Amino acid sequence: MEDEQSFSDICGGRLALQRRYYSSSCREFCLSCPRLSLRSLTAVTCTVWLAAYGLFTLCENSMILSAAIFITLLGLLGYLHFVKIDQETLLIIDSLGIQMTSSYASGKECTTFIEMGKVKDVVINEAVYMKVIYYLCILLKDPVEPDGISQVVPVFQVSSQQLSKVSPKNLLRFPVLRISTATYVQ
């Protein structure tokens, strides 16, 4: 079974959430964001190159134009390889664990696996990012202290949603894991 929903990220971009249920104990959530816009890429490139051309006309040094081209290309490659995430996937197998995969625009994939025995709870966290946003996090058990938390792992890093679009109650409908009722306090 599969269904799809649309959301907005904190910048207003469209996100698509696909839910796939393979069995009662195995489900997958795939969050896709739009690809890099040719319009924004062209605007940034033209701005950098026009500024470099303006400096070139003042200084009459051709190294400025070469540096602008080099910096633009390195910046674009760095952005595509380390920043721009096209798709995030969360595969949950109840008895085994949680696999989180991030696919970058350059084709690079980062996969993290968390054993189910290490998961303490799933919570809705809030942060201030020019406004208040809510996002899902997995709390990992501390191996030394049984009641403690060793790490907080954000589930979908790119999908922090706008406060105007979603509330903590609506996030509870986002069935990543069985969220305990103690997690949401009104």
PyRosetta script that sets phi, psi and omega in degrees:
from pyrosetta import init, pose_from_sequence

init()
pose = pose_from_sequence("MEDEQSFSDICGGRLALQRRYYSSSCREFCLSCPRLSLRSLTAVTCTVWLAAYGLFTLCENSMILSAAIFITLLGLLGYLHFVKIDQETLLIIDSLGIQMTSSYASGKECTTFIEMGKVKDVVINEAVYMKVIYYLCILLKDPVEPDGISQVVPVFQVSSQQLSKVSPKNLLRFPVLRISTATYVQ")
pose.set_psi(1, 141.2)
pose.set_omega(1, -177.5)
pose.set_phi(2, -142.8)
pose.set_psi(2, 139.8)
pose.set_omega(2, 172.1)
pose.set_phi(3, -140.9)
pose.set_psi(3, 162.1)
pose.set_omega(3, -175.6)
pose.set_phi(4, -136.7)
pose.set_psi(4, 140.5)
pose.set_omega(4, 177.0)
pose.set_phi(5, -132.5)
pose.set_psi(5, 157.3)
pose.set_omega(5, 176.5)
pose.set_phi(6, -113.9)
pose.set_psi(6, 142.9)
pose.set_omega(6, 178.4)
pose.set_phi(7, -136.4)
pose.set_psi(7, 176.6)
pose.set_omega(7, 173.9)
pose.set_phi(8, -119.3)
pose.set_psi(8, 143.6)
pose.set_omega(8, 174.2)
pose.set_phi(9, -86.4)
pose.set_psi(9, -175.2)
pose.set_omega(9, -174.3)
pose.set_phi(10, -69.5)
pose.set_psi(10, -17.3)
pose.set_omega(10, 177.4)
pose.set_phi(11, -97.4)
pose.set_psi(11, 1.5)
pose.set_omega(11, 179.4)
pose.set_phi(12, 93.0)
pose.set_psi(12, 1.6)
pose.set_omega(12, 178.3)
pose.set_phi(13, -73.0)
pose.set_psi(13, 154.4)
pose.set_omega(13, -178.3)
pose.set_phi(14, -83.4)
pose.set_psi(14, 137.3)
pose.set_omega(14, 175.4)
pose.set_phi(15, -123.6)
pose.set_psi(15, 141.5)
pose.set_omega(15, 177.5)
pose.set_phi(16, -115.8)
pose.set_psi(16, 126.6)
pose.set_omega(16, 178.5)
pose.set_phi(17, -108.5)
pose.set_psi(17, 120.9)
pose.set_omega(17, 175.6)
pose.set_phi(18, -109.6)
pose.set_psi(18, 131.5)
pose.set_omega(18, 176.6)
pose.set_phi(19, -113.3)
pose.set_psi(19, 128.0)
pose.set_omega(19, 177.7)
pose.set_phi(20, -122.0)
pose.set_psi(20, 129.5)
pose.set_omega(20, 178.4)
pose.set_phi(21, -111.5)
pose.set_psi(21, 107.9)
pose.set_omega(21, -179.5)
pose.set_phi(22, -83.0)
pose.set_psi(22, -37.9)
pose.set_omega(22, 175.5)
pose.set_phi(23, -157.6)
pose.set_psi(23, -177.4)
pose.set_omega(23, -179.6)
pose.set_phi(24, -69.0)
pose.set_psi(24, -20.2)
pose.set_omega(24, -179.0)
pose.set_phi(25, -110.8)
pose.set_psi(25, 3.1)
pose.set_omega(25, -178.5)
pose.set_phi(26, -137.2)
pose.set_psi(26, 121.1)
pose.set_omega(26, 178.5)
pose.set_phi(27, -143.5)
pose.set_psi(27, 156.2)
pose.set_omega(27, -176.4)
pose.set_phi(28, -132.8)
pose.set_psi(28, 138.9)
pose.set_omega(28, 177.0)
pose.set_phi(29, -122.7)
pose.set_psi(29, 126.8)
pose.set_omega(29, -176.6)
pose.set_phi(30, -123.5)
pose.set_psi(30, 119.8)
pose.set_omega(30, -179.1)
pose.set_phi(31, -110.4)
pose.set_psi(31, 118.3)
pose.set_omega(31, -178.3)
pose.set_phi(32, -114.2)
pose.set_psi(32, 136.9)
pose.set_omega(32, 175.7)
pose.set_phi(33, -116.1)
pose.set_psi(33, 160.9)
pose.set_omega(33, -175.6)
pose.set_phi(34, -62.6)
pose.set_psi(34, 150.7)
pose.set_omega(34, 178.0)
pose.set_phi(35, -69.2)
pose.set_psi(35, 169.5)
pose.set_omega(35, -179.8)
pose.set_phi(36, -61.4)
pose.set_psi(36, 129.1)
pose.set_omega(36, -178.6)
pose.set_phi(37, -78.0)
pose.set_psi(37, 131.2)
pose.set_omega(37, 177.6)
pose.set_phi(38, -65.0)
pose.set_psi(38, -32.5)
pose.set_omega(38, 179.3)
pose.set_phi(39, -64.6)
pose.set_psi(39, -46.0)
pose.set_omega(39, -179.4)
pose.set_phi(40, -69.9)
pose.set_psi(40, -37.6)
pose.set_omega(40, 177.1)
pose.set_phi(41, -62.1)
pose.set_psi(41, -44.4)
pose.set_omega(41, 178.7)
pose.set_phi(42, -65.3)
pose.set_psi(42, -40.4)
pose.set_omega(42, -179.6)
pose.set_phi(43, -63.7)
pose.set_psi(43, -45.0)
pose.set_omega(43, 180.0)
pose.set_phi(44, -66.6)
pose.set_psi(44, -43.9)
pose.set_omega(44, -179.8)
pose.set_phi(45, -62.3)
pose.set_psi(45, -45.8)
pose.set_omega(45, 179.6)
pose.set_phi(46, -63.9)
pose.set_psi(46, -39.0)
pose.set_omega(46, 179.3)
pose.set_phi(47, -63.3)
pose.set_psi(47, -46.1)
pose.set_omega(47, 179.8)
pose.set_phi(48, -64.9)
pose.set_psi(48, -43.3)
pose.set_omega(48, -177.7)
pose.set_phi(49, -71.6)
pose.set_psi(49, -34.9)
pose.set_omega(49, 175.5)
pose.set_phi(50, -67.3)
pose.set_psi(50, -39.0)
pose.set_omega(50, 176.0)
pose.set_phi(51, -64.1)
pose.set_psi(51, -41.2)
pose.set_omega(51, 178.2)
pose.set_phi(52, -65.7)
pose.set_psi(52, -38.6)
pose.set_omega(52, 178.3)
pose.set_phi(53, -66.6)
pose.set_psi(53, -37.8)
pose.set_omega(53, 176.0)
pose.set_phi(54, -61.9)
pose.set_psi(54, -43.3)
pose.set_omega(54, 176.1)
pose.set_phi(55, -66.1)
pose.set_psi(55, -35.3)
pose.set_omega(55, 178.6)
pose.set_phi(56, -63.1)
pose.set_psi(56, -41.6)
pose.set_omega(56, -179.5)
pose.set_phi(57, -67.1)
pose.set_psi(57, -29.7)
pose.set_omega(57, 177.7)
pose.set_phi(58, -77.3)
pose.set_psi(58, -44.0)
pose.set_omega(58, -173.6)
pose.set_phi(59, -95.9)
pose.set_psi(59, -21.0)
pose.set_omega(59, -175.7)
pose.set_phi(60, 53.3)
pose.set_psi(60, 45.3)
pose.set_omega(60, 178.2)
pose.set_phi(61, -121.1)
pose.set_psi(61, 115.9)
pose.set_omega(61, -176.2)
pose.set_phi(62, -69.9)
pose.set_psi(62, -13.9)
pose.set_omega(62, 177.7)
pose.set_phi(63, -64.6)
pose.set_psi(63, -27.2)
pose.set_omega(63, 179.5)
pose.set_phi(64, -65.3)
pose.set_psi(64, -43.9)
pose.set_omega(64, 179.1)
pose.set_phi(65, -66.3)
pose.set_psi(65, -42.1)
pose.set_omega(65, 178.2)
pose.set_phi(66, -63.5)
pose.set_psi(66, -41.1)
pose.set_omega(66, 179.5)
pose.set_phi(67, -65.4)
pose.set_psi(67, -38.7)
pose.set_omega(67, 179.5)
pose.set_phi(68, -63.9)
pose.set_psi(68, -43.2)
pose.set_omega(68, 178.5)
pose.set_phi(69, -64.2)
pose.set_psi(69, -45.1)
pose.set_omega(69, -179.2)
pose.set_phi(70, -63.6)
pose.set_psi(70, -45.1)
pose.set_omega(70, -179.9)
pose.set_phi(71, -65.8)
pose.set_psi(71, -40.0)
pose.set_omega(71, 178.6)
pose.set_phi(72, -62.7)
pose.set_psi(72, -45.7)
pose.set_omega(72, 179.8)
pose.set_phi(73, -65.5)
pose.set_psi(73, -44.2)
pose.set_omega(73, 178.1)
pose.set_phi(74, -65.2)
pose.set_psi(74, -39.4)
pose.set_omega(74, 178.1)
pose.set_phi(75, -63.6)
pose.set_psi(75, -42.2)
pose.set_omega(75, 178.7)
pose.set_phi(76, -65.0)
pose.set_psi(76, -44.9)
pose.set_omega(76, 178.9)
pose.set_phi(77, -63.7)
pose.set_psi(77, -41.3)
pose.set_omega(77, 177.4)
pose.set_phi(78, -64.1)
pose.set_psi(78, -41.2)
pose.set_omega(78, 179.0)
pose.set_phi(79, -63.4)
pose.set_psi(79, -45.9)
pose.set_omega(79, -179.3)
pose.set_phi(80, -67.6)
pose.set_psi(80, -31.4)
pose.set_omega(80, -174.8)
pose.set_phi(81, -90.5)
pose.set_psi(81, -27.8)
pose.set_omega(81, -174.4)
pose.set_phi(82, -118.1)
pose.set_psi(82, -19.4)
pose.set_omega(82, -171.5)
pose.set_phi(83, -115.8)
pose.set_psi(83, -52.4)
pose.set_omega(83, -170.9)
pose.set_phi(84, -76.1)
pose.set_psi(84, 104.5)
pose.set_omega(84, 178.0)
pose.set_phi(85, -95.8)
pose.set_psi(85, 124.5)
pose.set_omega(85, 179.7)
pose.set_phi(86, -86.9)
pose.set_psi(86, -35.9)
pose.set_omega(86, -173.6)
pose.set_phi(87, -152.0)
pose.set_psi(87, 138.7)
pose.set_omega(87, 173.3)
pose.set_phi(88, -123.7)
pose.set_psi(88, 134.2)
pose.set_omega(88, -177.6)
pose.set_phi(89, -124.2)
pose.set_psi(89, 138.0)
pose.set_omega(89, 177.5)
pose.set_phi(90, -124.1)
pose.set_psi(90, 113.3)
pose.set_omega(90, 179.4)
pose.set_phi(91, -107.9)
pose.set_psi(91, 122.0)
pose.set_omega(91, -176.6)
pose.set_phi(92, -116.6)
pose.set_psi(92, 121.9)
pose.set_omega(92, 172.6)
pose.set_phi(93, -119.2)
pose.set_psi(93, 113.4)
pose.set_omega(93, -169.0)
pose.set_phi(94, -51.9)
pose.set_psi(94, -45.2)
pose.set_omega(94, -175.1)
pose.set_phi(95, -85.2)
pose.set_psi(95, -13.4)
pose.set_omega(95, -173.4)
pose.set_phi(96, -107.8)
pose.set_psi(96, -58.7)
pose.set_omega(96, -178.4)
pose.set_phi(97, 162.8)
pose.set_psi(97, -163.4)
pose.set_omega(97, -175.5)
pose.set_phi(98, -123.4)
pose.set_psi(98, 128.4)
pose.set_omega(98, 175.8)
pose.set_phi(99, -113.3)
pose.set_psi(99, 123.4)
pose.set_omega(99, 177.8)
pose.set_phi(100, -111.5)
pose.set_psi(100, 127.1)
pose.set_omega(100, -179.6)
pose.set_phi(101, -125.1)
pose.set_psi(101, 131.0)
pose.set_omega(101, 175.2)
pose.set_phi(102, -115.0)
pose.set_psi(102, 126.6)
pose.set_omega(102, 178.3)
pose.set_phi(103, -107.8)
pose.set_psi(103, 119.0)
pose.set_omega(103, -178.6)
pose.set_phi(104, -87.2)
pose.set_psi(104, 163.8)
pose.set_omega(104, -177.3)
pose.set_phi(105, -64.9)
pose.set_psi(105, -25.4)
pose.set_omega(105, 179.8)
pose.set_phi(106, -79.5)
pose.set_psi(106, -9.1)
pose.set_omega(106, -177.8)
pose.set_phi(107, 105.5)
pose.set_psi(107, -9.7)
pose.set_omega(107, 179.1)
pose.set_phi(108, -69.4)
pose.set_psi(108, 141.0)
pose.set_omega(108, 176.7)
pose.set_phi(109, -125.0)
pose.set_psi(109, 136.8)
pose.set_omega(109, 175.1)
pose.set_phi(110, -118.3)
pose.set_psi(110, 126.8)
pose.set_omega(110, -178.2)
pose.set_phi(111, -121.5)
pose.set_psi(111, 134.9)
pose.set_omega(111, 177.2)
pose.set_phi(112, -126.8)
pose.set_psi(112, 134.9)
pose.set_omega(112, 177.9)
pose.set_phi(113, -118.2)
pose.set_psi(113, 132.7)
pose.set_omega(113, 178.3)
pose.set_phi(114, -121.0)
pose.set_psi(114, 122.5)
pose.set_omega(114, 177.8)
pose.set_phi(115, -67.5)
pose.set_psi(115, 143.9)
pose.set_omega(115, -177.5)
pose.set_phi(116, -64.0)
pose.set_psi(116, -28.7)
pose.set_omega(116, 178.3)
pose.set_phi(117, -68.1)
pose.set_psi(117, -20.1)
pose.set_omega(117, 179.7)
pose.set_phi(118, -88.7)
pose.set_psi(118, -13.2)
pose.set_omega(118, -177.2)
pose.set_phi(119, -80.1)
pose.set_psi(119, 123.5)
pose.set_omega(119, 176.9)
pose.set_phi(120, -90.3)
pose.set_psi(120, -47.0)
pose.set_omega(120, -177.9)
pose.set_phi(121, -166.6)
pose.set_psi(121, 167.0)
pose.set_omega(121, 172.6)
pose.set_phi(122, -116.6)
pose.set_psi(122, 127.5)
pose.set_omega(122, -176.1)
pose.set_phi(123, -126.3)
pose.set_psi(123, 161.0)
pose.set_omega(123, 172.1)
pose.set_phi(124, -98.3)
pose.set_psi(124, 114.6)
pose.set_omega(124, -178.7)
pose.set_phi(125, -100.9)
pose.set_psi(125, 156.8)
pose.set_omega(125, 175.9)
pose.set_phi(126, -126.8)
pose.set_psi(126, 149.4)
pose.set_omega(126, -179.4)
pose.set_phi(127, -143.1)
pose.set_psi(127, 161.1)
pose.set_omega(127, 176.8)
pose.set_phi(128, -104.4)
pose.set_psi(128, 116.6)
pose.set_omega(128, 178.3)
pose.set_phi(129, -134.7)
pose.set_psi(129, 75.3)
pose.set_omega(129, -173.6)
pose.set_phi(130, 64.4)
pose.set_psi(130, -8.9)
pose.set_omega(130, 172.0)
pose.set_phi(131, -165.3)
pose.set_psi(131, 171.9)
pose.set_omega(131, -179.7)
pose.set_phi(132, -83.8)
pose.set_psi(132, 128.9)
pose.set_omega(132, 177.3)
pose.set_phi(133, -124.5)
pose.set_psi(133, 155.0)
pose.set_omega(133, 178.8)
pose.set_phi(134, -117.8)
pose.set_psi(134, 142.2)
pose.set_omega(134, 176.6)
pose.set_phi(135, -150.4)
pose.set_psi(135, 157.9)
pose.set_omega(135, -179.2)
pose.set_phi(136, -86.7)
pose.set_psi(136, 140.4)
pose.set_omega(136, 177.9)
pose.set_phi(137, -135.0)
pose.set_psi(137, 149.2)
pose.set_omega(137, 174.3)
pose.set_phi(138, -103.8)
pose.set_psi(138, 126.6)
pose.set_omega(138, 176.4)
pose.set_phi(139, -93.8)
pose.set_psi(139, 127.1)
pose.set_omega(139, -179.8)
pose.set_phi(140, -99.9)
pose.set_psi(140, 140.4)
pose.set_omega(140, -179.8)
pose.set_phi(141, -67.7)
pose.set_psi(141, 145.1)
pose.set_omega(141, 174.2)
pose.set_phi(142, -84.2)
pose.set_psi(142, 124.0)
pose.set_omega(142, -177.4)
pose.set_phi(143, -67.2)
pose.set_psi(143, -25.3)
pose.set_omega(143, -178.5)
pose.set_phi(144, -83.4)
pose.set_psi(144, -48.5)
pose.set_omega(144, -178.1)
pose.set_phi(145, -109.0)
pose.set_psi(145, 116.1)
pose.set_omega(145, -174.1)
pose.set_phi(146, -62.4)
pose.set_psi(146, -31.4)
pose.set_omega(146, -179.4)
pose.set_phi(147, -90.9)
pose.set_psi(147, -4.9)
pose.set_omega(147, -175.9)
pose.set_phi(148, -88.5)
pose.set_psi(148, 169.5)
pose.set_omega(148, 179.1)
pose.set_phi(149, -118.2)
pose.set_psi(149, 126.8)
pose.set_omega(149, -178.7)
pose.set_phi(150, -90.4)
pose.set_psi(150, -30.5)
pose.set_omega(150, -174.6)
pose.set_phi(151, -157.2)
pose.set_psi(151, 149.1)
pose.set_omega(151, 174.0)
pose.set_phi(152, -114.6)
pose.set_psi(152, 118.9)
pose.set_omega(152, -176.5)
pose.set_phi(153, -112.0)
pose.set_psi(153, 115.6)
pose.set_omega(153, 176.0)
pose.set_phi(154, -68.3)
pose.set_psi(154, 139.6)
pose.set_omega(154, -174.8)
pose.set_phi(155, -77.5)
pose.set_psi(155, -62.5)
pose.set_omega(155, 177.7)
pose.set_phi(156, -113.9)
pose.set_psi(156, 107.7)
pose.set_omega(156, -174.1)
pose.set_phi(157, -73.2)
pose.set_psi(157, -29.3)
pose.set_omega(157, -175.7)
pose.set_phi(158, -86.4)
pose.set_psi(158, -18.8)
pose.set_omega(158, -167.0)
pose.set_phi(159, -95.6)
pose.set_psi(159, 16.8)
pose.set_omega(159, 179.9)
pose.set_phi(160, -53.2)
pose.set_psi(160, 120.7)
pose.set_omega(160, -168.4)
pose.set_phi(161, -96.9)
pose.set_psi(161, 155.9)
pose.set_omega(161, -178.9)
pose.set_phi(162, -68.4)
pose.set_psi(162, 142.4)
pose.set_omega(162, 179.3)
pose.set_phi(163, -62.2)
pose.set_psi(163, -34.2)
pose.set_omega(163, -179.2)
pose.set_phi(164, -70.5)
pose.set_psi(164, -21.9)
pose.set_omega(164, -176.4)
pose.set_phi(165, -93.3)
pose.set_psi(165, -27.7)
pose.set_omega(165, -173.3)
pose.set_phi(166, -143.7)
pose.set_psi(166, 146.8)
pose.set_omega(166, 176.8)
pose.set_phi(167, -118.1)
pose.set_psi(167, 166.9)
pose.set_omega(167, 179.2)
pose.set_phi(168, -58.5)
pose.set_psi(168, -32.6)
pose.set_omega(168, 177.8)
pose.set_phi(169, -64.4)
pose.set_psi(169, -40.0)
pose.set_omega(169, 179.1)
pose.set_phi(170, -68.4)
pose.set_psi(170, -30.9)
pose.set_omega(170, 177.5)
pose.set_phi(171, -65.3)
pose.set_psi(171, -27.4)
pose.set_omega(171, 178.2)
pose.set_phi(172, -65.2)
pose.set_psi(172, -23.9)
pose.set_omega(172, 176.9)
pose.set_phi(173, -75.3)
pose.set_psi(173, -10.8)
pose.set_omega(173, 179.9)
pose.set_phi(174, -84.3)
pose.set_psi(174, 87.3)
pose.set_omega(174, -165.6)
pose.set_phi(175, -80.1)
pose.set_psi(175, 77.4)
pose.set_omega(175, 179.2)
pose.set_phi(176, -78.3)
pose.set_psi(176, -53.8)
pose.set_omega(176, 175.2)
pose.set_phi(177, -135.2)
pose.set_psi(177, 178.3)
pose.set_omega(177, 176.1)
pose.set_phi(178, -76.3)
pose.set_psi(178, 99.8)
pose.set_omega(178, -178.1)
pose.set_phi(179, -78.9)
pose.set_psi(179, 128.2)
pose.set_omega(179, -178.7)
pose.set_phi(180, -70.4)
pose.set_psi(180, 154.7)
pose.set_omega(180, -178.8)
pose.set_phi(181, -70.7)
pose.set_psi(181, -19.8)
pose.set_omega(181, 179.2)
pose.set_phi(182, -74.7)
pose.set_psi(182, -13.6)
pose.set_omega(182, -178.4)
pose.set_phi(183, -69.9)
pose.set_psi(183, -39.3)
pose.set_omega(183, -176.9)
pose.set_phi(184, -102.5)
pose.set_psi(184, 117.9)
pose.set_omega(184, 178.1)
pose.set_phi(185, -115.2)
pose.set_psi(185, 126.2)
pose.set_omega(185, -176.2)
pose.set_phi(186, -86.3)
pose.dump_pdb("model.pdb")
